Amino acid sequence: MEWGFTDGSVRFYHSDSKKLCGHHEHLHQGQVSAAIFADPRTLITAGTDGTVSVWQVQTTSRSVELQLKTCLFGHVKPVTIMAISRSFSTLVSASSDNTILVWDLNRQRFIRQLKSDTAVQCVSVNDVSGDIAICKGNSVTIYTLNGEHILTQNICDLPEDNVLCCAFYEGLGNEWLERELFFTGHRRGVVNVWGKAIVDGKFKLLSVNTLQHVNQFQTEIQVSAAISAIHPMPQAVYTGDENGKVYEWDCQLVQRNQSPVLVR
């Protein structure tokens, strides 16, 4: 699926042949600014018009059709970021005016607004605990699903560094996992791994490890590209940089020093 075309369309392609199998225009008044799948049959799109739309996806061997289920109104500026919890049926959306809204996808309605006085860079929702992480500049703020503030912490050592992407690891059932893990992506190929702990009666993120990306052929040369995506899976963590390279990390060694495997 791709969007960002001059006609404001969303386009679907076959994964094997790359042939166009769906072309949908005017999903929003203006451009589509963000999109995320809630499940294989539910697509959520957001637009520069400030609306969030929920679509039912109908697929055949030849085509992909979209049927509008509902529109969610609350933002007045373009929506830039969305994150979803499938187990809690909760959507979090952020717009260019720093507004962060939480939505109930089952009842398809607004729940609450979270505070933010600066631009939001990335959002992640823990599908196990329901915690919501909001990354702004060099700091991370975490709320409960009910909107209660847990912590706000500066996690960047250098003033010019920012958090570019984030993700919770949700495989809490694994025997080797010692703590709840949270990943943040930074410039120069750096991914920091954090554990949430209680220090002096307050929640705090403690550094667990730093995953430093290196050149696959010259392991002493560090990657200079910024990390743009993090996708934790039960047995591996996948990280992607702005140059389009994807790296695979063994989850059992994430809490210790380990080099990545370039998978694409």
Sequence and secondary structure as in RCSB ss.txt:
>XXXX:A:sequence
MEWGFTDGSVRFYHSDSKKLCGHHEHLHQGQVSAAIFADPRTLITAGTDGTVSVWQVQTTSRSVELQLKTCLFGH
VKPVTIMAISRSFSTLVSASSDNTILVWDLNRQRFIRQLKSDTAVQCVSVNDVSGDIAICKGNSVTIYTLNGEHI
LTQNICDLPEDNVLCCAFYEGLGNEWLERELFFTGHRRGVVNVWGKAIVDGKFKLLSVNTLQHVNQFQTEIQVSA
AISAIHPMPQAVYTGDENGKVYEWDCQLVQRNQSPVLVR
>XXXX:A:secstr
 EE  TT  EEEE TTT  EEEEE  SSSS EEEEEEEETTEEEEEETTS EEEEEEEE SS EEEEEEEEE   
SS EEEEEEETTTTEEEEEETTS EEEEETTTTEEEEEE  SS   EEEE TTT  EEEEETTEEEEE TT  EE
EEEE  SSTT    EEEE   TT TT  S EEEEE STTEEEEEEEEEETTEEEEEEEEEEE B SS TTSB  S
 EEEEEE SSEEEEEETTS EEEEEGGGTTS    EE  
